[in-house]
Each structure stands twice: as C-alpha cells, then as structure tokens.
Amino acid sequence: MKKSYRILLALVSAALPLLSAHAQADFRPGYLVQPVGDTVRGEIDYRDARSNARQCRFRATPAAPVSTLLPASLRAYGLLDGSKLYRALVVPAATPAADRAPTAVFLEVLVDGPAALYLLRDEERADHYYVATATFPLTELVQRKVLLEQERVLQEQNIYRTTLAQALPGCPSAQAQLPALRFTAQALARPIVAYNACQQPAGAAPVALTPVVRQRQRARLGVVLGAKRTTMSFDAANVLYYVQHAAFGPHSAPIGGLSFSLPLSQLSRKLSLEGMLLYESQHYSAPVTNQSGFGYQFEFDLPSVRLPLLVRYTVPQGRVRPLLEAGPTLAYALHVHATVAELGATTGKPSPPTSLLPNNTRQFQQGLAAGVGVQFGAWQGRQATALLRYEGDTGWAYGQGVSTGTQHLYALLVLDLFR
C-alpha cells in the first residue's frame, strides 16, 4: 500500500494549486450603492461570508482595475441576480458591558422589508444574526448555553425569542411562531416575513415577500457513469514455489452505479460526505514464465460492488467549482475466480486449471481513495460532477507473504437525479 499513499499524496499536491488559484477571485455581475444613493454597476468579487463582511472588491469592467471598498465608503452592494445583498451598518456590542466596540461591517441581508434580518460571519466562522425595524434598533439575536454547576448540565438561553417578540409587536402570526422558534437562518426568517406581511395596508393586495436567505444545502442522489482502469500486483513468495511475483493488467471497462451526497454544513458549507455504490468488473488473463523457464497461465475474474465514502472539499463560488476528495473505500467481491494452469514445455498447451490460493481468498476488501474534479450546472438545472479518482485496495487474497493489491483509476461523471 506504500505505492497507494504516494499516488494519493501526488493527487492532493496537484490539486491544491488549482483550488488556491480558483479561490483568488470570483467576479460576478453586481452593483454598488454609494453613500449619496447612486448605483454603479460592474462586477463584484464574491468571496466567502467572512471576506464579504469586511470589504467589497469591485471593478467596473473585466479590464478595469479592482477597487477595495470598506463599509465606511459604501451604503450597500450586491449581485445583479438578486441572490446576495450586503448593507453597511454599525454592529452594536452584544451587551452594554461588552469589550467590543461598535464596528462598521457589511451585513448580509437575509430578509428585507419593514423588518430586516441580517447575518454576520466573524473571523472564527461563527454566525451572528441581527434584527432591525424602523422603530427597533439593530440588535443581535443571541442564543447561548450556560453550565448549571449544581446539575452539571448545559442549559440553552434562547434570548433571541425575547428580542424578536420586542422587535415584531402587533403581528399575531409572527408572535405565534416565537415560542418554539429554532436558531437557524431559515427559521428566523419566517416570523420576520410574517411581520412584513402584517405591515401591508388594509385591503391592499398581498405582496409576495421572499426572504433572501442562503441556499439551503441538501442531500443529493445521482447516477454515475464512467470508465475504469485496474492493475493487480501478485506476490505469493511464501506460498507458491513456481511463481512468486507477477503483475496483471491493465484491465479497462465501463463502470456505473448510484451516488449520494450529504452536506456537512455544521462543519463547513464547503464540506460534504460523498458515497457511491458501484459495480466494477475485473478480468485478467496472462501467461507468466518463472526464473526456471516454466510457463503458467493465470486467469482471474473478480467482479465486485464498491462503496467509497469520501469527504469532499468544494470551492463554493463560481459556475465551475473545483473539488478535492479523499477517504476510505469498501468492496465486496461477488465471486472470486482465480486459477492457474501449467503450460506444457513442448506443446505449449496448458494443463487443466486448478484453483489458485483456495484457502486464502476474501470477499471483503478495504482501500483508500483520493480524487479531483469539478462541479458545474448541467441538464435542466441539475448539477453534474466530473471526477478523476485513484484508489488502492487490499485485493482478493490474504495471508503471510501473500499480496494482491489492486490499483484503480476512474474517470467518472455524476449527474444529479433531482434539481
């Protein structure tokens, strides 16, 4: 498996410059709102939530120089497609006694209207939510846990519910949601949208108010199509006297199956757990001549079902998003057909084949895999992923002095089944 680790390290090393280069800039059509209220169109460098809160990088045209603008010099900025809006506001300290002084930042607007919900991601990647209305000042929605010394348990203090009750008076539909309100962007948006609806004049036609919330990451299911190339290293120095070392392959064949993806949003929106259920065939047939000049015909038929479980890092911005993944794999051999036949010294015809290592075969196999790829939009709004992946596993045989390690190289295309 030492060769496998070297190849995995090479794949990771080759992918890191690609990810770093892509993360440098992601300019999208956007606009600035200057302090006097004028709007200037151009391109916004859309980065991660922490960078977007501190500064706005803007250029008027793709060929124009890039300007870095701070909250003190802008009223707001956003993307032309309406997916993101950042407003320059002074964030108050969490409590009057807090050491942190009020700071001007760009707050992401999650809900806009008579009542507004904002998001700020700080340098430690912690999310802070704020609410404000025309009569209620910008106030942080606080949830914290305190340790009860006598009971040795953590108790949640849902202060944000009291804050929202004070900020959204006179709207029963909003107030009714507060007692069981969860501390997530989607949940906090609902009572604020309800409050904004309450502020419509009596008799006015209802206005569709859609919260500008971040797109919720969800589990995905897809189909996998591609091709594979495998080679097998055979070593039985302490078991077989006639052949000790040999290499078989490469064997190329199509491969297919299903994929699933689970977001790891609590750790980072850039991370996900990726799994696949794949059917793979392996077939090798080759003569081998030992040091004494005797020849042997080897035959292997090793179809298997494979389950890679990889942690994936994906650059979240851009139409084409580079990714890097690594993790363990499991495989189950549907059957193990391994035979050897001695080739006649004069006729060259093989003798009847016999089972190879019949007492040393295994159906469960383990391995390690790593890959690089890109995600992009595909057919009818579905997401597609192109992957190049390497895997090394333990092979079909075991025992002291026995090694049948197999190397797999995959070129895969994954298409989501649902939007």
Backbone torsions as a table, in degrees:
resi	resn	phi	psi	omega
1	MET	NA	-5.5	179.3
2	LYS	-61.6	-38.0	178.1
3	LYS	-62.7	-37.4	179.2
4	SER	-62.2	-43.5	179.9
5	TYR	-63.6	-38.3	179.6
6	ARG	-64.5	-40.5	180.0
7	ILE	-69.0	-40.0	177.1
8	LEU	-60.8	-42.8	179.4
9	LEU	-64.7	-37.2	178.9
10	ALA	-65.4	-40.3	178.6
11	LEU	-63.9	-43.9	179.8
12	VAL	-63.9	-43.4	-179.3
13	SER	-63.3	-37.4	-179.7
14	ALA	-71.6	-29.7	-175.6
15	ALA	-83.8	-28.5	-175.7
16	LEU	-60.0	-43.5	176.6
17	PRO	-61.3	-35.8	178.5
18	LEU	-63.2	-44.9	-180.0
19	LEU	-66.8	-40.6	-179.5
20	SER	-65.4	-41.4	-179.3
21	ALA	-65.8	-39.2	-178.3
22	HIS	-68.4	-31.7	-176.4
23	ALA	-76.5	-6.2	-176.6
24	GLN	-65.9	-41.6	-176.4
25	ALA	-155.7	146.3	176.5
26	ASP	-145.6	78.6	-175.9
27	PHE	-79.1	131.4	179.7
28	ARG	-132.4	155.1	177.7
29	PRO	-58.1	128.8	-177.4
30	GLY	-156.3	-166.1	-176.3
31	TYR	-154.4	160.1	173.5
32	LEU	-117.2	145.3	169.5
33	VAL	-112.6	110.6	-176.0
34	GLN	-77.0	165.3	-177.2
35	PRO	-55.9	-31.5	-179.8
36	VAL	-82.4	-4.8	177.9
37	GLY	102.3	-5.3	178.4
38	ASP	-70.2	145.2	177.5
39	THR	-107.3	131.5	179.7
40	VAL	-120.7	125.3	179.4
41	ARG	-93.3	152.8	179.1
42	GLY	175.8	-135.5	-179.7
43	GLU	-130.6	135.5	179.2
44	ILE	-106.3	133.5	173.5
45	ASP	-82.0	99.9	-175.9
46	TYR	-84.2	113.2	-178.0
47	ARG	-110.7	-159.3	177.7
48	ASP	-77.6	168.0	-172.7
49	ALA	-61.2	-31.4	179.5
50	ARG	-68.2	-45.5	-179.8
51	SER	-67.0	-40.0	-179.0
52	ASN	-62.7	-26.7	180.0
53	ALA	-75.8	-25.6	-174.3
54	ARG	-93.5	-33.9	-173.9
55	GLN	-155.8	163.7	176.2
56	CYS	-125.4	120.1	176.0
57	ARG	-98.5	124.0	-169.7
58	PHE	-134.8	144.6	169.9
59	ARG	-140.7	142.2	-176.0
60	ALA	-70.9	-36.7	178.6
61	THR	-141.1	164.2	178.4
62	PRO	-57.6	-27.0	-179.2
63	ALA	-92.2	-7.3	-175.4
64	ALA	-79.8	156.7	175.9
65	PRO	-67.4	155.4	-177.5
66	VAL	-92.3	131.2	176.4
67	SER	-107.9	138.5	176.2
68	THR	-104.4	115.9	-174.2
69	LEU	-112.0	137.2	-178.9
70	LEU	-101.1	163.6	-178.2
71	PRO	-55.8	-29.9	-178.9
72	ALA	-69.3	-17.7	-175.3
73	SER	-106.1	3.2	-178.8
74	LEU	-137.0	158.4	171.0
75	ARG	-93.7	-39.0	-179.1
76	ALA	-168.1	167.1	169.1
77	TYR	-152.8	160.3	-177.8
78	GLY	-166.9	178.6	176.8
79	LEU	-97.3	144.2	-175.8
80	LEU	-65.2	-26.6	-179.7
81	ASP	-75.6	-1.7	177.2
82	GLY	81.8	2.3	-176.3
83	SER	-76.4	-24.1	-177.9
84	LYS	-138.8	138.0	174.3
85	LEU	-141.5	128.6	178.1
86	TYR	-120.4	132.3	-177.1
87	ARG	-118.6	132.8	180.0
88	ALA	-79.1	117.4	-179.0
89	LEU	-141.3	159.2	176.7
90	VAL	-93.6	117.6	-178.0
91	VAL	-84.5	123.7	179.9
92	PRO	-76.5	163.7	173.2
93	ALA	-66.3	150.4	-177.5
94	ALA	-61.5	-36.7	177.9
95	THR	-137.2	157.3	178.7
96	PRO	-57.4	-28.0	-177.1
97	ALA	-91.8	1.4	-176.3
98	ALA	-66.8	147.4	-179.3
99	ASP	-74.4	-26.8	-176.0
100	ARG	-71.5	126.1	178.9
101	ALA	-79.6	156.0	175.5
102	PRO	-55.5	137.1	-174.0
103	THR	-130.6	138.7	175.2
104	ALA	-84.9	125.9	-179.4
105	VAL	-141.5	169.6	170.4
106	PHE	-94.2	112.1	177.9
107	LEU	-92.3	134.3	176.2
108	GLU	-75.7	128.7	-179.1
109	VAL	-84.5	114.3	176.4
110	LEU	-90.2	-39.2	175.5
111	VAL	-137.2	134.6	179.5
112	ASP	-122.0	150.9	-179.9
113	GLY	147.7	-159.4	175.5
114	PRO	-52.5	-36.0	170.5
115	ALA	-116.6	140.3	-177.2
116	ALA	-125.4	144.1	175.9
117	LEU	-117.0	131.1	-176.2
118	TYR	-123.4	157.8	177.1
119	LEU	-128.5	138.8	172.9
120	LEU	-133.0	124.1	174.1
121	ARG	-102.8	122.3	-174.6
122	ASP	-87.2	-176.1	-175.4
123	GLU	-66.1	-23.5	178.5
124	GLU	-91.8	13.3	178.7
125	ARG	68.0	16.3	176.3
126	ALA	-85.8	138.8	179.6
127	ASP	-93.0	135.1	177.3
128	HIS	-122.5	133.9	-179.8
129	TYR	-111.6	144.1	-178.4
130	TYR	-133.8	147.7	176.8
131	VAL	-125.5	147.5	177.2
132	ALA	-155.7	146.7	171.9
133	THR	-133.7	-178.7	179.2
134	ALA	-63.3	-27.7	-178.0
135	THR	-112.2	-5.1	-178.1
136	PHE	-118.9	121.2	-174.4
137	PRO	-69.3	160.0	178.1
138	LEU	-56.4	120.2	-174.4
139	THR	-137.0	137.4	179.2
140	GLU	-75.9	140.3	173.2
141	LEU	-90.3	117.6	-169.2
142	VAL	-112.0	131.6	167.6
143	GLN	-128.8	129.7	-179.8
144	ARG	-144.0	162.7	178.3
145	LYS	-118.7	134.1	178.9
146	VAL	-120.7	145.8	-179.4
147	LEU	-89.2	120.5	174.8
148	LEU	-84.4	108.0	-171.4
149	GLU	-59.9	-42.4	-175.6
150	GLN	-68.9	-36.9	-176.7
151	GLU	-96.6	-9.8	178.8
152	ARG	55.1	42.6	177.9
153	VAL	-132.3	156.6	175.6
154	LEU	-90.4	131.2	179.5
155	GLN	-114.8	130.3	177.3
156	GLU	-77.8	137.4	173.4
157	GLN	-115.5	103.5	-175.4
158	ASN	-89.6	67.3	-177.5
159	ILE	-64.9	-26.5	-177.1
160	TYR	-61.5	-29.0	-179.9
161	ARG	-68.1	-40.4	176.7
162	THR	-65.6	-40.7	179.0
163	THR	-61.0	-44.7	179.5
164	LEU	-66.8	-36.0	177.5
165	ALA	-61.4	-36.0	178.4
166	GLN	-76.5	-32.8	-176.1
167	ALA	-80.9	-22.7	-173.4
168	LEU	-120.7	58.1	-177.4
169	PRO	-77.0	158.9	172.0
170	GLY	73.7	16.9	178.4
171	CYS	-131.8	94.8	-177.3
172	PRO	-57.4	-37.2	-177.7
173	SER	-65.6	-31.4	176.6
174	ALA	-77.7	-44.5	-177.7
175	GLN	-63.0	-33.4	-177.7
176	ALA	-66.0	-21.4	-178.0
177	GLN	-85.6	-13.6	-169.1
178	LEU	-73.9	-36.5	-174.6
179	PRO	-58.3	-33.4	-178.5
180	ALA	-114.0	20.5	-174.1
181	LEU	-69.7	132.2	177.6
182	ARG	-85.2	160.5	-177.3
183	PHE	-97.6	69.0	174.5
184	THR	-133.6	160.0	-178.8
185	ALA	-59.5	-44.5	-178.1
186	GLN	-65.3	-41.4	-179.1
187	ALA	-69.6	-42.8	-179.4
188	LEU	-64.9	-28.1	-179.1
189	ALA	-69.2	-30.4	-171.5
190	ARG	-63.9	-50.8	179.8
191	PRO	-65.8	-28.7	179.0
192	ILE	-71.8	-39.5	174.5
193	VAL	-63.4	-40.2	178.4
194	ALA	-64.3	-39.5	178.2
195	TYR	-64.2	-42.5	178.9
196	ASN	-62.1	-35.4	177.0
197	ALA	-66.5	-35.4	179.1
198	CYS	-65.9	-23.1	-176.6
199	GLN	-82.9	-2.6	177.5
200	GLN	-68.1	141.3	178.7
201	PRO	-57.5	147.6	179.1
202	ALA	-60.4	134.0	178.6
203	GLY	83.6	-6.3	179.9
204	ALA	-76.3	150.0	177.8
205	ALA	-63.9	139.7	-179.6
206	PRO	-61.6	141.4	179.2
207	VAL	-105.8	131.7	178.7
208	ALA	-75.0	112.2	-179.6
209	LEU	-108.2	114.6	-179.1
210	THR	-108.2	120.6	179.1
211	PRO	-65.3	139.6	177.4
212	VAL	-88.4	77.1	-177.8
213	VAL	-103.3	158.0	177.0
214	ARG	-64.7	145.2	-179.3
215	GLN	-62.8	127.8	-176.9
216	ARG	-74.2	126.4	176.4
217	GLN	-74.0	141.9	-176.0
218	ARG	-140.9	162.9	175.6
219	ALA	-68.5	148.9	-177.8
220	ARG	-129.6	149.4	176.0
221	LEU	-127.2	135.8	-176.5
222	GLY	-146.4	174.2	175.0
223	VAL	-108.2	149.5	-176.4
224	VAL	-121.5	130.4	173.1
225	LEU	-132.6	147.0	178.9
226	GLY	173.5	-162.5	-179.6
227	ALA	-136.6	155.8	-179.7
228	LYS	-136.2	159.1	177.1
229	ARG	-139.0	120.7	-175.7
230	THR	-123.7	148.4	171.5
231	THR	-134.4	148.5	-178.4
232	MET	-125.1	131.7	175.2
233	SER	-99.6	125.0	-175.4
234	PHE	-112.1	124.7	-179.8
235	ASP	-139.8	117.0	178.9
236	ALA	-139.7	49.7	-172.5
237	ALA	-61.1	-34.1	-175.8
238	ASN	-95.8	2.7	-175.5
239	VAL	-118.7	-47.0	-177.5
240	LEU	-103.7	133.3	179.8
241	TYR	-88.1	-22.7	-171.3
242	TYR	-92.0	-32.0	176.0
243	VAL	-138.2	126.4	-177.1
244	GLN	-110.9	-38.1	-178.0
245	HIS	-132.1	136.9	176.0
246	ALA	-162.3	158.2	176.2
247	ALA	-126.7	138.1	-177.4
248	PHE	-125.1	144.5	-179.5
249	GLY	110.0	-173.0	6.2
250	PRO	-79.1	154.2	174.3
251	HIS	-117.8	122.0	-179.8
252	SER	-110.5	140.9	-178.5
253	ALA	-164.6	159.3	173.1
254	PRO	-70.4	160.5	179.7
255	ILE	-144.1	149.1	-179.1
256	GLY	-159.3	169.3	179.4
257	GLY	164.2	-154.7	-179.1
258	LEU	-119.0	154.0	176.9
259	SER	-129.4	154.8	172.5
260	PHE	-141.2	152.0	-178.0
261	SER	-136.3	131.0	178.1
262	LEU	-120.3	118.9	180.0
263	PRO	-68.0	143.3	174.8
264	LEU	-106.3	58.0	-171.5
265	SER	-62.7	-30.9	-178.5
266	GLN	-67.7	-25.6	176.1
267	LEU	-89.1	-50.9	179.8
268	SER	-170.2	144.3	177.0
269	ARG	-73.2	-5.8	177.6
270	LYS	-89.8	-9.2	-175.2
271	LEU	-107.5	146.1	175.5
272	SER	-151.6	158.0	174.5
273	LEU	-100.7	120.9	-175.8
274	GLU	-112.1	130.6	176.6
275	GLY	-132.0	154.0	176.9
276	MET	-140.0	149.4	171.2
277	LEU	-117.9	107.1	-169.8
278	LEU	-120.4	145.1	169.6
279	TYR	-103.0	128.1	-178.6
280	GLU	-132.7	134.4	175.1
281	SER	-101.1	147.3	172.4
282	GLN	-137.0	127.3	178.4
283	HIS	-141.4	127.3	178.2
284	TYR	-131.9	138.4	176.3
285	SER	-147.3	115.9	-175.7
286	ALA	-159.6	145.5	172.1
287	PRO	-84.5	147.0	178.2
288	VAL	-131.8	133.2	177.9
289	THR	-109.9	128.2	-178.1
290	ASN	-85.7	-177.8	-175.6
291	GLN	-66.3	-20.7	179.2
292	SER	-87.3	-2.6	178.5
293	GLY	91.6	2.4	177.8
294	PHE	-84.9	141.6	-178.0
295	GLY	-107.9	149.1	-179.7
296	TYR	-138.3	139.9	178.6
297	GLN	-101.8	119.8	179.9
298	PHE	-104.4	141.8	176.2
299	GLU	-133.9	130.9	177.8
300	PHE	-132.9	133.8	171.3
301	ASP	-133.7	112.1	-168.1
302	LEU	-134.2	64.4	176.7
303	PRO	-69.8	146.2	-176.5
304	SER	-149.2	160.5	169.8
305	VAL	-107.6	128.8	-172.5
306	ARG	-118.2	144.3	-179.0
307	LEU	-132.9	88.1	171.8
308	PRO	-78.6	138.7	177.1
309	LEU	-126.5	99.4	-169.7
310	LEU	-118.7	144.1	170.9
311	VAL	-90.0	127.9	-174.5
312	ARG	-115.9	136.0	172.3
313	TYR	-108.4	121.8	-178.4
314	THR	-122.6	129.6	172.5
315	VAL	-65.9	119.7	-168.6
316	PRO	-78.2	-14.5	-175.7
317	GLN	-103.1	157.1	173.2
318	GLY	100.8	157.6	177.3
319	ARG	-72.3	-34.1	174.1
320	VAL	-115.5	118.6	-170.7
321	ARG	-114.4	112.0	177.8
322	PRO	-64.4	154.5	179.4
323	LEU	-145.7	158.5	177.7
324	LEU	-138.9	135.5	-176.5
325	GLU	-141.6	153.7	178.0
326	ALA	-162.1	153.7	178.1
327	GLY	162.1	-176.8	-178.3
328	PRO	-83.6	162.5	175.0
329	THR	-133.9	149.9	173.9
330	LEU	-122.7	149.4	178.8
331	ALA	-144.9	149.6	176.8
332	TYR	-128.3	119.5	179.4
333	ALA	-76.4	120.8	178.7
334	LEU	-65.1	-35.6	166.1
335	HIS	-159.7	157.4	179.9
336	VAL	-119.3	108.3	177.3
337	HIS	-113.5	107.1	-179.5
338	ALA	-135.5	116.2	-177.6
339	THR	-131.9	159.6	175.3
340	VAL	-139.1	141.7	177.7
341	ALA	-135.1	137.5	179.3
342	GLU	-79.8	132.2	177.9
343	LEU	-83.6	133.4	-179.9
344	GLY	-61.8	137.8	-176.6
345	ALA	-66.9	-30.4	-177.1
346	THR	-104.5	-41.4	-177.4
347	THR	-87.0	-25.2	-175.9
348	GLY	76.0	2.3	179.4
349	LYS	-87.4	141.5	-177.4
350	PRO	-76.1	151.5	170.8
351	SER	-77.2	170.0	177.7
352	PRO	-56.0	135.2	-177.7
353	PRO	-70.2	149.3	175.2
354	THR	-124.9	155.8	-179.6
355	SER	-64.6	141.1	-179.3
356	LEU	-99.9	123.1	180.0
357	LEU	49.5	55.1	-175.0
358	PRO	-63.0	-23.5	-178.0
359	ASN	-98.3	7.1	-176.2
360	ASN	-126.1	21.6	-179.3
361	THR	-92.6	153.0	176.5
362	ARG	-139.0	148.6	178.9
363	GLN	-97.6	-31.0	177.3
364	PHE	-88.9	133.0	-178.7
365	GLN	-132.4	153.1	178.5
366	GLN	-128.2	157.6	179.3
367	GLY	-164.3	-176.7	175.8
368	LEU	-127.4	145.6	-178.4
369	ALA	-138.2	153.3	173.3
370	ALA	-149.3	149.4	-178.3
371	GLY	-155.0	166.1	174.7
372	VAL	-130.5	158.4	179.9
373	GLY	-178.6	-168.7	178.2
374	VAL	-141.7	148.8	171.7
375	GLN	-109.8	147.0	-179.1
376	PHE	-159.3	160.8	176.3
377	GLY	-70.7	143.2	-176.5
378	ALA	-134.3	-146.8	-170.8
379	TRP	-60.4	125.4	174.8
380	GLN	51.0	45.0	175.1
381	GLY	78.6	2.2	178.1
382	ARG	-80.3	158.3	-179.3
383	GLN	-95.1	139.9	176.6
384	ALA	-122.5	152.8	179.4
385	THR	-135.6	127.4	174.3
386	ALA	-105.0	130.4	-172.5
387	LEU	-130.7	144.5	165.7
388	LEU	-121.8	117.4	-170.3
389	ARG	-131.8	139.8	174.4
390	TYR	-114.0	142.8	178.7
391	GLU	-142.1	138.6	171.6
392	GLY	-122.7	131.5	-177.9
393	ASP	-130.5	177.3	-173.4
394	THR	-80.0	-15.8	178.8
395	GLY	83.5	-172.7	-168.0
396	TRP	-94.7	-8.2	-176.4
397	ALA	-125.9	158.6	-179.5
398	TYR	-143.7	173.4	177.9
399	GLY	126.1	164.3	-179.7
400	GLN	-66.6	125.5	-179.2
401	GLY	78.6	8.3	-179.2
402	VAL	-114.5	130.8	178.0
403	SER	-145.5	130.0	176.3
404	THR	-132.0	42.7	-178.4
405	GLY	-56.9	138.1	-176.2
406	THR	-121.5	137.7	177.4
407	GLN	-109.2	132.9	-177.9
408	HIS	-120.8	135.8	172.2
409	LEU	-125.1	123.9	-174.3
410	TYR	-118.3	142.2	165.7
411	ALA	-119.7	112.8	-169.2
412	LEU	-125.3	148.5	171.7
413	LEU	-126.3	123.0	-178.0
414	VAL	-112.5	127.6	177.5
415	LEU	-120.0	122.7	178.8
416	ASP	-63.2	141.2	177.8
417	LEU	-79.3	-26.2	-176.6
418	PHE	-125.4	154.8	179.1
419	ARG	-71.6	NA	NA
